[in-house]
Amino acid sequence: MPSRAARSAALSAVLSTALSATAVAAVATAAPASAAGALPVYFVHGIDWNHSRAGDARINCDSTWKNAISALRAKGWTTPMITWGYYAKDTRCTRKFKGDLNTRIQELGRQLAWDIHNHYGKSGKPVAVVGHSMGGLVIRAALEGTRRYGANKDWPDRLLVRYAVTYSTPHTGTSWGTSCLAVRGWEQCSDVRPNSGFLRWAGQNPQGSGGTEWTLVGASDDDMITTGSATGMRAKRKVKYAAGQGLEHSTVKNKGTGNTWKASRSNDFGKTWRSGTGAGPLLLLHRVLSGSSA
């Protein structure tokens, strides 16, 4: 999704390990990155509502995910990093579906499911998937749709997604969707409204074949998606970053390779929370996808 300045302009009418050879323990420490690094990683961007025409939507996949991919590469990840776009005018994406702002999220999820299945799943290869903003709902739709309709030839019969991580995804909707629908009338705006038909359909904690571990990330500095909405789906791991750390809507996926970021964290589906310092958003991503403790 766009920066605060870009959003204001668009809706002004109303609206980012070196192995030691001296000890077995050091090898064991690095093993999760190596093991999880065998997983290809998909990155799915958010909505673009900066344009007056639905067909003009466009996202630069490379610049959107540059920091996240660089952070994983710096940790030794060598496997494919797939930036998946869903607007016809998207640029610098590994692959894309030629949709627009009136393409429903359920259909985007179906297209993503087929891309994952055709490139990896049908040969038994699981993947990890990372979504920003509405991109997290596209991932949710891919898993839920396959679960519901996998016996239908229009959907894959299974989806192998081991990890799903969402940054500032409106899991319970956003008032921006309501405002955007009033001003622009786009279907994607309708889908991200609170209590939309899509959100009622999308399910809670949809699982791929073999299980999917969800991690939901929100930030108090985000002025578009509340932390409640960003962590509003059932998921084992949830993180709410404290205010005053510069993690705005467009930047929450770009920052945080260190271990001193203030946040509230839950590792038991939101039953209990602990506050303190820990992994920033990008270090968290590496740890989650590595299967290690976040």
KOLDREN-47750 format. One record per residue (C-alpha): x, y, z; residue in three letters; residue number from 1. Coordinates in steps of 0.02 Angstrom, whole numbers, plus 32768, in hexadecimal, padded with zeros to 4 digits. Layout:
// KOLDREN-47750
<rec c1="X" c2="Y" c3="Z" fipa="ALA" rotor="NUM"/>
...
***
This chain:
// KOLDREN-47750
<rec c1="8000" c2="8000" c3="8000" fipa="MET" rotor="1"/>
<rec c1="8036" c2="80B5" c3="7FE6" fipa="PRO" rotor="2"/>
<rec c1="808F" c2="812C" c3="805C" fipa="SER" rotor="3"/>
<rec c1="802E" c2="81A3" c3="80C9" fipa="ARG" rotor="4"/>
<rec c1="8051" c2="8234" c3="8054" fipa="ALA" rotor="5"/>
<rec c1="801B" c2="81CF" c3="7FBB" fipa="ALA" rotor="6"/>
<rec c1="7F7A" c2="8197" c3="8010" fipa="ARG" rotor="7"/>
<rec c1="7F4E" c2="8248" c3="8040" fipa="SER" rotor="8"/>
<rec c1="7F64" c2="8281" c3="7F8D" fipa="ALA" rotor="9"/>
<rec c1="7F01" c2="81EF" c3="7F47" fipa="ALA" rotor="10"/>
<rec c1="7E6B" c2="81FE" c3="7FBB" fipa="LEU" rotor="11"/>
<rec c1="7E6C" c2="82B8" c3="7FE2" fipa="SER" rotor="12"/>
<rec c1="7DB5" c2="82CA" c3="7FB8" fipa="ALA" rotor="13"/>
<rec c1="7D81" c2="8268" c3="8051" fipa="VAL" rotor="14"/>
<rec c1="7E17" c2="8205" c3="8065" fipa="LEU" rotor="15"/>
<rec c1="8250" c2="7F48" c3="80F3" fipa="SER" rotor="16"/>
<rec c1="84F5" c2="7CD8" c3="81D9" fipa="THR" rotor="17"/>
<rec c1="858E" c2="7CA3" c3="81CF" fipa="ALA" rotor="18"/>
<rec c1="85A5" c2="7BEC" c3="8203" fipa="LEU" rotor="19"/>
<rec c1="862B" c2="7BC7" c3="8284" fipa="SER" rotor="20"/>
<rec c1="8695" c2="7B2E" c3="825E" fipa="ALA" rotor="21"/>
<rec c1="86C4" c2="7B16" c3="8314" fipa="THR" rotor="22"/>
<rec c1="8629" c2="7ACD" c3="8361" fipa="ALA" rotor="23"/>
<rec c1="8595" c2="7A5F" c3="8338" fipa="VAL" rotor="24"/>
<rec c1="8528" c2="7AD8" c3="8398" fipa="ALA" rotor="25"/>
<rec c1="8551" c2="7B63" c3="831D" fipa="ALA" rotor="26"/>
<rec c1="851C" c2="7AF5" c3="828C" fipa="VAL" rotor="27"/>
<rec c1="847B" c2="7ACA" c3="82E5" fipa="ALA" rotor="28"/>
<rec c1="8458" c2="7B83" c3="8300" fipa="THR" rotor="29"/>
<rec c1="8468" c2="7BA7" c3="8247" fipa="ALA" rotor="30"/>
<rec c1="8408" c2="7B0C" c3="8212" fipa="ALA" rotor="31"/>
<rec c1="8359" c2="7B59" c3="821B" fipa="PRO" rotor="32"/>
<rec c1="8389" c2="7BE0" c3="819D" fipa="ALA" rotor="33"/>
<rec c1="83D2" c2="7B5D" c3="812A" fipa="SER" rotor="34"/>
<rec c1="833D" c2="7AEB" c3="813D" fipa="ALA" rotor="35"/>
<rec c1="82BA" c2="7B71" c3="8127" fipa="ALA" rotor="36"/>
<rec c1="8325" c2="7BC4" c3="80A4" fipa="GLY" rotor="37"/>
<rec c1="82F8" c2="7B2E" c3="803A" fipa="ALA" rotor="38"/>
<rec c1="8249" c2="7B78" c3="802F" fipa="LEU" rotor="39"/>
<rec c1="8222" c2="7BEC" c3="7F9F" fipa="PRO" rotor="40"/>
<rec c1="81D3" c2="7C8D" c3="7FE0" fipa="VAL" rotor="41"/>
<rec c1="8143" c2="7CEA" c3="7F8C" fipa="TYR" rotor="42"/>
<rec c1="8128" c2="7DA3" c3="7FAD" fipa="PHE" rotor="43"/>
<rec c1="807C" c2="7DEE" c3="7F8A" fipa="VAL" rotor="44"/>
<rec c1="8065" c2="7EAB" c3="7F8A" fipa="HIS" rotor="45"/>
<rec c1="7FD0" c2="7F11" c3="7FC7" fipa="GLY" rotor="46"/>
<rec c1="7F48" c2="7F76" c3="7F71" fipa="ILE" rotor="47"/>
<rec c1="7F71" c2="800E" c3="7F08" fipa="ASP" rotor="48"/>
<rec c1="7EEA" c2="8091" c3="7F1B" fipa="TRP" rotor="49"/>
<rec c1="7F4C" c2="8124" c3="7ED9" fipa="ASN" rotor="50"/>
<rec c1="7EF9" c2="8126" c3="7E2F" fipa="HIS" rotor="51"/>
<rec c1="7E50" c2="8163" c3="7DF3" fipa="SER" rotor="52"/>
<rec c1="7E3C" c2="80D6" c3="7D75" fipa="ARG" rotor="53"/>
<rec c1="7E36" c2="8020" c3="7DAC" fipa="ALA" rotor="54"/>
<rec c1="7EA4" c2="7FE8" c3="7D1C" fipa="GLY" rotor="55"/>
<rec c1="7F2E" c2="8063" c3="7D46" fipa="ASP" rotor="56"/>
<rec c1="7F5E" c2="800F" c3="7DE9" fipa="ALA" rotor="57"/>
<rec c1="8016" c2="7FE0" c3="7DEF" fipa="ARG" rotor="58"/>
<rec c1="8097" c2="7FAB" c3="7E70" fipa="ILE" rotor="59"/>
<rec c1="8153" c2="7F99" c3="7E5A" fipa="ASN" rotor="60"/>
<rec c1="816E" c2="7EED" c3="7EA6" fipa="CYS" rotor="61"/>
<rec c1="822B" c2="7F02" c3="7EAD" fipa="ASP" rotor="62"/>
<rec c1="822C" c2="7FA2" c3="7F13" fipa="SER" rotor="63"/>
<rec c1="819A" c2="7F66" c3="7F80" fipa="THR" rotor="64"/>
<rec c1="81F7" c2="7ECB" c3="7FBA" fipa="TRP" rotor="65"/>
<rec c1="82AD" c2="7EFD" c3="7FA5" fipa="LYS" rotor="66"/>
<rec c1="82D1" c2="7F10" c3="805F" fipa="ASN" rotor="67"/>
<rec c1="827C" c2="7E6E" c3="8092" fipa="ALA" rotor="68"/>
<rec c1="82D4" c2="7E08" c3="800C" fipa="ILE" rotor="69"/>
<rec c1="837B" c2="7E59" c3="8033" fipa="SER" rotor="70"/>
<rec c1="8365" c2="7E32" c3="80ED" fipa="ALA" rotor="71"/>
<rec c1="8346" c2="7D7A" c3="80C7" fipa="LEU" rotor="72"/>
<rec c1="83D7" c2="7D72" c3="804D" fipa="ARG" rotor="73"/>
<rec c1="8448" c2="7DBE" c3="80D2" fipa="ALA" rotor="74"/>
<rec c1="8418" c2="7D2D" c3="8144" fipa="LYS" rotor="75"/>
<rec c1="8451" c2="7CAF" c3="80C2" fipa="GLY" rotor="76"/>
<rec c1="83B0" c2="7C8C" c3="8064" fipa="TRP" rotor="77"/>
<rec c1="83D7" c2="7C54" c3="7FB3" fipa="THR" rotor="78"/>
<rec c1="8332" c2="7C0B" c3="7F7A" fipa="THR" rotor="79"/>
<rec c1="82B8" c2="7C60" c3="7F02" fipa="PRO" rotor="80"/>
<rec c1="8265" c2="7D00" c3="7F3B" fipa="MET" rotor="81"/>
<rec c1="81C8" c2="7D18" c3="7ED3" fipa="ILE" rotor="82"/>
<rec c1="8176" c2="7DC2" c3="7ECC" fipa="THR" rotor="83"/>
<rec c1="80C4" c2="7DA1" c3="7E93" fipa="TRP" rotor="84"/>
<rec c1="805D" c2="7E31" c3="7E4F" fipa="GLY" rotor="85"/>
<rec c1="7FA6" c2="7E3A" c3="7E21" fipa="TYR" rotor="86"/>
<rec c1="7F91" c2="7EDA" c3="7DBE" fipa="TYR" rotor="87"/>
<rec c1="7FAB" c2="7EDC" c3="7D01" fipa="ALA" rotor="88"/>
<rec c1="801A" c2="7F76" c3="7D11" fipa="LYS" rotor="89"/>
<rec c1="8085" c2="7F33" c3="7DA1" fipa="ASP" rotor="90"/>
<rec c1="813E" c2="7F41" c3="7D7E" fipa="THR" rotor="91"/>
<rec c1="81DB" c2="7EDD" c3="7DA9" fipa="ARG" rotor="92"/>
<rec c1="817B" c2="7E48" c3="7DEC" fipa="CYS" rotor="93"/>
<rec c1="81B7" c2="7D95" c3="7DDB" fipa="THR" rotor="94"/>
<rec c1="810A" c2="7D67" c3="7D9C" fipa="ARG" rotor="95"/>
<rec c1="8061" c2="7DBE" c3="7D9C" fipa="LYS" rotor="96"/>
<rec c1="7FAA" c2="7DA8" c3="7D79" fipa="PHE" rotor="97"/>
<rec c1="7F5F" c2="7E2E" c3="7D08" fipa="LYS" rotor="98"/>
<rec c1="7ED6" c2="7E6C" c3="7D7A" fipa="GLY" rotor="99"/>
<rec c1="7E9D" c2="7F19" c3="7DB1" fipa="ASP" rotor="100"/>
<rec c1="7E4A" c2="7F6D" c3="7E45" fipa="LEU" rotor="101"/>
<rec c1="7DA5" c2="7F1A" c3="7E19" fipa="ASN" rotor="102"/>
<rec c1="7DED" c2="7E6A" c3="7E21" fipa="THR" rotor="103"/>
<rec c1="7DA5" c2="7E1C" c3="7EBF" fipa="ARG" rotor="104"/>
<rec c1="7E1D" c2="7DDE" c3="7F44" fipa="ILE" rotor="105"/>
<rec c1="7DD6" c2="7D2E" c3="7F38" fipa="GLN" rotor="106"/>
<rec c1="7E08" c2="7D28" c3="7E81" fipa="GLU" rotor="107"/>
<rec c1="7EB6" c2="7D6B" c3="7EA9" fipa="LEU" rotor="108"/>
<rec c1="7EC5" c2="7CE1" c3="7F2A" fipa="GLY" rotor="109"/>
<rec c1="7E94" c2="7C5F" c3="7EA8" fipa="ARG" rotor="110"/>
<rec c1="7F17" c2="7C9F" c3="7E30" fipa="GLN" rotor="111"/>
<rec c1="7F9D" c2="7C9F" c3="7EB9" fipa="LEU" rotor="112"/>
<rec c1="7F6C" c2="7BEE" c3="7EEB" fipa="ALA" rotor="113"/>
<rec c1="7F84" c2="7BB1" c3="7E39" fipa="TRP" rotor="114"/>
<rec c1="802C" c2="7C09" c3="7E2A" fipa="ASP" rotor="115"/>
<rec c1="806B" c2="7BB8" c3="7EC9" fipa="ILE" rotor="116"/>
<rec c1="8025" c2="7B0F" c3="7E98" fipa="HIS" rotor="117"/>
<rec c1="8065" c2="7B10" c3="7DE5" fipa="ASN" rotor="118"/>
<rec c1="8115" c2="7B47" c3="7E11" fipa="HIS" rotor="119"/>
<rec c1="812E" c2="7AE8" c3="7EB4" fipa="TYR" rotor="120"/>
<rec c1="809B" c2="7A8E" c3="7F01" fipa="GLY" rotor="121"/>
<rec c1="8077" c2="7A0F" c3="7E7B" fipa="LYS" rotor="122"/>
<rec c1="8128" c2="79CD" c3="7E8E" fipa="SER" rotor="123"/>
<rec c1="8113" c2="79C4" c3="7F4C" fipa="GLY" rotor="124"/>
<rec c1="8179" c2="7A61" c3="7F73" fipa="LYS" rotor="125"/>
<rec c1="8134" c2="7ACF" c3="8000" fipa="PRO" rotor="126"/>
<rec c1="814B" c2="7B8C" c3="8002" fipa="VAL" rotor="127"/>
<rec c1="8143" c2="7C1E" c3="807A" fipa="ALA" rotor="128"/>
<rec c1="80D5" c2="7CB4" c3="8050" fipa="VAL" rotor="129"/>
<rec c1="80E7" c2="7D68" c3="808E" fipa="VAL" rotor="130"/>
<rec c1="8061" c2="7DEC" c3="8073" fipa="GLY" rotor="131"/>
<rec c1="8055" c2="7EA5" c3="8093" fipa="HIS" rotor="132"/>
<rec c1="7FAC" c2="7EF6" c3="80B3" fipa="SER" rotor="133"/>
<rec c1="7F2A" c2="7EB0" c3="803A" fipa="MET" rotor="134"/>
<rec c1="7FAE" c2="7E34" c3="7FFF" fipa="GLY" rotor="135"/>
<rec c1="7F92" c2="7DD6" c3="80A1" fipa="GLY" rotor="136"/>
<rec c1="7EDA" c2="7DC4" c3="8074" fipa="LEU" rotor="137"/>
<rec c1="7F0C" c2="7D80" c3="7FC9" fipa="VAL" rotor="138"/>
<rec c1="7F71" c2="7CFA" c3="8024" fipa="ILE" rotor="139"/>
<rec c1="7EDF" c2="7CD6" c3="8097" fipa="ARG" rotor="140"/>
<rec c1="7E6D" c2="7CC5" c3="7FFF" fipa="ALA" rotor="141"/>
<rec c1="7EE6" c2="7C4E" c3="7FA9" fipa="ALA" rotor="142"/>
<rec c1="7EE7" c2="7BD9" c3="803E" fipa="LEU" rotor="143"/>
<rec c1="7E2E" c2="7BE6" c3="8068" fipa="GLU" rotor="144"/>
<rec c1="7DF7" c2="7BD3" c3="7FB4" fipa="GLY" rotor="145"/>
<rec c1="7E62" c2="7B38" c3="7F9B" fipa="THR" rotor="146"/>
<rec c1="7E1F" c2="7AF0" c3="803D" fipa="ARG" rotor="147"/>
<rec c1="7D6B" c2="7B0D" c3="8007" fipa="ARG" rotor="148"/>
<rec c1="7D74" c2="7AEB" c3="7F4E" fipa="TYR" rotor="149"/>
<rec c1="7E0C" c2="7A7B" c3="7F37" fipa="GLY" rotor="150"/>
<rec c1="7D9F" c2="79F3" c3="7EEA" fipa="ALA" rotor="151"/>
<rec c1="7D69" c2="7A70" c3="7E65" fipa="ASN" rotor="152"/>
<rec c1="7DD7" c2="7A78" c3="7DCB" fipa="LYS" rotor="153"/>
<rec c1="7DD6" c2="7B36" c3="7DD8" fipa="ASP" rotor="154"/>
<rec c1="7E46" c2="7B2B" c3="7E73" fipa="TRP" rotor="155"/>
<rec c1="7EE0" c2="7AC1" c3="7E9B" fipa="PRO" rotor="156"/>
<rec c1="7EB9" c2="7A21" c3="7EFA" fipa="ASP" rotor="157"/>
<rec c1="7F35" c2="7A54" c3="7F82" fipa="ARG" rotor="158"/>
<rec c1="7FA7" c2="7AE3" c3="7FB4" fipa="LEU" rotor="159"/>
<rec c1="804E" c2="7AC9" c3="800A" fipa="LEU" rotor="160"/>
<rec c1="806D" c2="7B66" c3="8070" fipa="VAL" rotor="161"/>
<rec c1="80D5" c2="7B46" c3="810B" fipa="ARG" rotor="162"/>
<rec c1="80E0" c2="7BFA" c3="814B" fipa="TYR" rotor="163"/>
<rec c1="8073" c2="7C92" c3="812D" fipa="ALA" rotor="164"/>
<rec c1="80A9" c2="7D3C" c3="816F" fipa="VAL" rotor="165"/>
<rec c1="803F" c2="7DD9" c3="815E" fipa="THR" rotor="166"/>
<rec c1="8072" c2="7E8D" c3="817E" fipa="TYR" rotor="167"/>
<rec c1="7FE8" c2="7F0B" c3="81A4" fipa="SER" rotor="168"/>
<rec c1="7F62" c2="7EA2" c3="8151" fipa="THR" rotor="169"/>
<rec c1="7EAF" c2="7ED8" c3="8176" fipa="PRO" rotor="170"/>
<rec c1="7E74" c2="7E2E" c3="81B2" fipa="HIS" rotor="171"/>
<rec c1="7DD7" c2="7E7D" c3="81FB" fipa="THR" rotor="172"/>
<rec c1="7DCE" c2="7F07" c3="8179" fipa="GLY" rotor="173"/>
<rec c1="7DF9" c2="7FBF" c3="8174" fipa="THR" rotor="174"/>
<rec c1="7D94" c2="8060" c3="816D" fipa="SER" rotor="175"/>
<rec c1="7E04" c2="8093" c3="80DC" fipa="TRP" rotor="176"/>
<rec c1="7DA9" c2="800F" c3="8077" fipa="GLY" rotor="177"/>
<rec c1="7D02" c2="8061" c3="809F" fipa="THR" rotor="178"/>
<rec c1="7D43" c2="810D" c3="806E" fipa="SER" rotor="179"/>
<rec c1="7D97" c2="80CB" c3="7FD2" fipa="CYS" rotor="180"/>
<rec c1="7CF8" c2="8072" c3="7F9B" fipa="LEU" rotor="181"/>
<rec c1="7C94" c2="8113" c3="7FB0" fipa="ALA" rotor="182"/>
<rec c1="7D11" c2="8178" c3="7F4A" fipa="VAL" rotor="183"/>
<rec c1="7D4D" c2="80FA" c3="7EC8" fipa="ARG" rotor="184"/>
<rec c1="7CD2" c2="806A" c3="7ECA" fipa="GLY" rotor="185"/>
<rec c1="7D55" c2="7FE4" c3="7EAF" fipa="TRP" rotor="186"/>
<rec c1="7D30" c2="7F30" c3="7EDD" fipa="GLU" rotor="187"/>
<rec c1="7DD1" c2="7F1B" c3="7F3E" fipa="GLN" rotor="188"/>
<rec c1="7D9F" c2="7FAD" c3="7FAC" fipa="CYS" rotor="189"/>
<rec c1="7CFA" c2="7F54" c3="7FCC" fipa="SER" rotor="190"/>
<rec c1="7D54" c2="7EB3" c3="7FFC" fipa="ASP" rotor="191"/>
<rec c1="7DC2" c2="7F06" c3="8080" fipa="VAL" rotor="192"/>
<rec c1="7D32" c2="7F5D" c3="80DA" fipa="ARG" rotor="193"/>
<rec c1="7D0A" c2="7F20" c3="818A" fipa="PRO" rotor="194"/>
<rec c1="7C8F" c2="7E8F" c3="8187" fipa="ASN" rotor="195"/>
<rec c1="7C97" c2="7E82" c3="80C9" fipa="SER" rotor="196"/>
<rec c1="7C57" c2="7DE7" c3="8073" fipa="GLY" rotor="197"/>
<rec c1="7D08" c2="7DB8" c3="8047" fipa="PHE" rotor="198"/>
<rec c1="7D44" c2="7DC2" c3="80FC" fipa="LEU" rotor="199"/>
<rec c1="7CB2" c2="7D58" c3="8136" fipa="ARG" rotor="200"/>
<rec c1="7CE1" c2="7CD7" c3="80B1" fipa="TRP" rotor="201"/>
<rec c1="7D9D" c2="7CD9" c3="80D0" fipa="ALA" rotor="202"/>
<rec c1="7D9C" c2="7C6E" c3="816C" fipa="GLY" rotor="203"/>
<rec c1="7E0C" c2="7C6A" c3="8204" fipa="GLN" rotor="204"/>
<rec c1="7EBA" c2="7C1F" c3="81FB" fipa="ASN" rotor="205"/>
<rec c1="7EA2" c2="7BC7" c3="8153" fipa="PRO" rotor="206"/>
<rec c1="7F1C" c2="7B38" c3="813F" fipa="GLN" rotor="207"/>
<rec c1="7F7A" c2="7AEF" c3="80AE" fipa="GLY" rotor="208"/>
<rec c1="7FA1" c2="7A36" c3="809A" fipa="SER" rotor="209"/>
<rec c1="8018" c2="7A02" c3="8125" fipa="GLY" rotor="210"/>
<rec c1="7FEE" c2="7A9D" c3="818C" fipa="GLY" rotor="211"/>
<rec c1="8010" c2="7B58" c3="8180" fipa="THR" rotor="212"/>
<rec c1="8059" c2="7BBF" c3="820D" fipa="GLU" rotor="213"/>
<rec c1="8018" c2="7C72" c3="8209" fipa="TRP" rotor="214"/>
<rec c1="8070" c2="7D0A" c3="8251" fipa="THR" rotor="215"/>
<rec c1="8012" c2="7DB0" c3="8256" fipa="LEU" rotor="216"/>
<rec c1="8070" c2="7E55" c3="826B" fipa="VAL" rotor="217"/>
<rec c1="8026" c2="7F00" c3="8291" fipa="GLY" rotor="218"/>
<rec c1="806F" c2="7FA8" c3="82C6" fipa="ALA" rotor="219"/>
<rec c1="8028" c2="8031" c3="8334" fipa="SER" rotor="220"/>
<rec c1="8073" c2="80B7" c3="82C1" fipa="ASP" rotor="221"/>
<rec c1="800C" c2="8075" c3="8230" fipa="ASP" rotor="222"/>
<rec c1="7F82" c2="80F5" c3="820F" fipa="ASP" rotor="223"/>
<rec c1="7F24" c2="8086" c3="8193" fipa="MET" rotor="224"/>
<rec c1="7F17" c2="7FDA" c3="81E3" fipa="ILE" rotor="225"/>
<rec c1="7EFE" c2="7FCD" c3="829E" fipa="THR" rotor="226"/>
<rec c1="7F63" c2="7F4D" c3="82FE" fipa="THR" rotor="227"/>
<rec c1="7EBD" c2="7EFC" c3="832B" fipa="GLY" rotor="228"/>
<rec c1="7E94" c2="7EDF" c3="8274" fipa="SER" rotor="229"/>
<rec c1="7F47" c2="7EAF" c3="8246" fipa="ALA" rotor="230"/>
<rec c1="7F42" c2="7E25" c3="82CA" fipa="THR" rotor="231"/>
<rec c1="7E87" c2="7E04" c3="82BC" fipa="GLY" rotor="232"/>
<rec c1="7E8A" c2="7D55" c3="8273" fipa="MET" rotor="233"/>
<rec c1="7EAB" c2="7CB6" c3="82D4" fipa="ARG" rotor="234"/>
<rec c1="7F67" c2="7C95" c3="82CB" fipa="ALA" rotor="235"/>
<rec c1="7FE8" c2="7C46" c3="833D" fipa="LYS" rotor="236"/>
<rec c1="8060" c2="7CDA" c3="8338" fipa="ARG" rotor="237"/>
<rec c1="802D" c2="7D90" c3="8342" fipa="LYS" rotor="238"/>
<rec c1="809A" c2="7E2B" c3="8358" fipa="VAL" rotor="239"/>
<rec c1="8065" c2="7EDF" c3="8379" fipa="LYS" rotor="240"/>
<rec c1="80F6" c2="7F5B" c3="836B" fipa="TYR" rotor="241"/>
<rec c1="80EF" c2="7FEF" c3="83E1" fipa="ALA" rotor="242"/>
<rec c1="80D9" c2="80A2" c3="83A6" fipa="ALA" rotor="243"/>
<rec c1="8169" c2="811A" c3="8389" fipa="GLY" rotor="244"/>
<rec c1="81D6" c2="80A4" c3="8324" fipa="GLN" rotor="245"/>
<rec c1="81AD" c2="80E2" c3="8275" fipa="GLY" rotor="246"/>
<rec c1="814F" c2="8046" c3="8240" fipa="LEU" rotor="247"/>
<rec c1="80CB" c2="8098" c3="81D5" fipa="GLU" rotor="248"/>
<rec c1="805C" c2="803B" c3="815C" fipa="HIS" rotor="249"/>
<rec c1="80D2" c2="803E" c3="80C8" fipa="SER" rotor="250"/>
<rec c1="8170" c2="8025" c3="812F" fipa="THR" rotor="251"/>
<rec c1="8144" c2="7F99" c3="81A9" fipa="VAL" rotor="252"/>
<rec c1="817F" c2="7F17" c3="812B" fipa="LYS" rotor="253"/>
<rec c1="8222" c2="7F75" c3="810A" fipa="ASN" rotor="254"/>
<rec c1="8274" c2="7F8C" c3="81B4" fipa="LYS" rotor="255"/>
<rec c1="82B2" c2="7F2F" c3="824C" fipa="GLY" rotor="256"/>
<rec c1="8349" c2="7EBF" c3="8235" fipa="THR" rotor="257"/>
<rec c1="837C" c2="7ED7" c3="82EA" fipa="GLY" rotor="258"/>
<rec c1="8343" c2="7E8D" c3="838F" fipa="ASN" rotor="259"/>
<rec c1="8312" c2="7F25" c3="83F6" fipa="THR" rotor="260"/>
<rec c1="8265" c2="7F4D" c3="83B2" fipa="TRP" rotor="261"/>
<rec c1="81DA" c2="7F6E" c3="842F" fipa="LYS" rotor="262"/>
<rec c1="8140" c2="7F04" c3="8416" fipa="ALA" rotor="263"/>
<rec c1="80B9" c2="7E9A" c3="8465" fipa="SER" rotor="264"/>
<rec c1="80C4" c2="7DE5" c3="842E" fipa="ARG" rotor="265"/>
<rec c1="8056" c2="7D4B" c3="843A" fipa="SER" rotor="266"/>
<rec c1="8088" c2="7C9A" c3="840B" fipa="ASN" rotor="267"/>
<rec c1="7FE7" c2="7C46" c3="8443" fipa="ASP" rotor="268"/>
<rec c1="7F61" c2="7C89" c3="83CD" fipa="PHE" rotor="269"/>
<rec c1="7F4F" c2="7D2B" c3="842E" fipa="GLY" rotor="270"/>
<rec c1="7F23" c2="7CDB" c3="84D4" fipa="LYS" rotor="271"/>
<rec c1="7FB4" c2="7D2D" c3="852D" fipa="THR" rotor="272"/>
<rec c1="8024" c2="7DBF" c3="84FD" fipa="TRP" rotor="273"/>
<rec c1="80CF" c2="7DF6" c3="8539" fipa="ARG" rotor="274"/>
<rec c1="811B" c2="7EA3" c3="851F" fipa="SER" rotor="275"/>
<rec c1="81D2" c2="7EC9" c3="850C" fipa="GLY" rotor="276"/>
<rec c1="825D" c2="7ED9" c3="848D" fipa="THR" rotor="277"/>
<rec c1="8283" c2="7E5A" c3="8407" fipa="GLY" rotor="278"/>
<rec c1="8291" c2="7E39" c3="834E" fipa="ALA" rotor="279"/>
<rec c1="8260" c2="7EC3" c3="82D6" fipa="GLY" rotor="280"/>
<rec c1="81ED" c2="7E9C" c3="8243" fipa="PRO" rotor="281"/>
<rec c1="8275" c2="7E5E" c3="81CD" fipa="LEU" rotor="282"/>
<rec c1="82D4" c2="7DF9" c3="824E" fipa="LEU" rotor="283"/>
<rec c1="822D" c2="7DB0" c3="8283" fipa="LEU" rotor="284"/>
<rec c1="820D" c2="7D7D" c3="81CF" fipa="LEU" rotor="285"/>
<rec c1="82B3" c2="7D21" c3="81C6" fipa="HIS" rotor="286"/>
<rec c1="8294" c2="7CC7" c3="826A" fipa="ARG" rotor="287"/>
<rec c1="81E2" c2="7C95" c3="823F" fipa="VAL" rotor="288"/>
<rec c1="820F" c2="7C52" c3="8193" fipa="LEU" rotor="289"/>
<rec c1="82A4" c2="7BF8" c3="81DE" fipa="SER" rotor="290"/>
<rec c1="8231" c2="7B9B" c3="8254" fipa="GLY" rotor="291"/>
<rec c1="828D" c2="7BE1" c3="82EA" fipa="SER" rotor="292"/>
<rec c1="8249" c2="7C3E" c3="8381" fipa="SER" rotor="293"/>
<rec c1="8212" c2="7CEF" c3="8356" fipa="ALA" rotor="294"/>
***
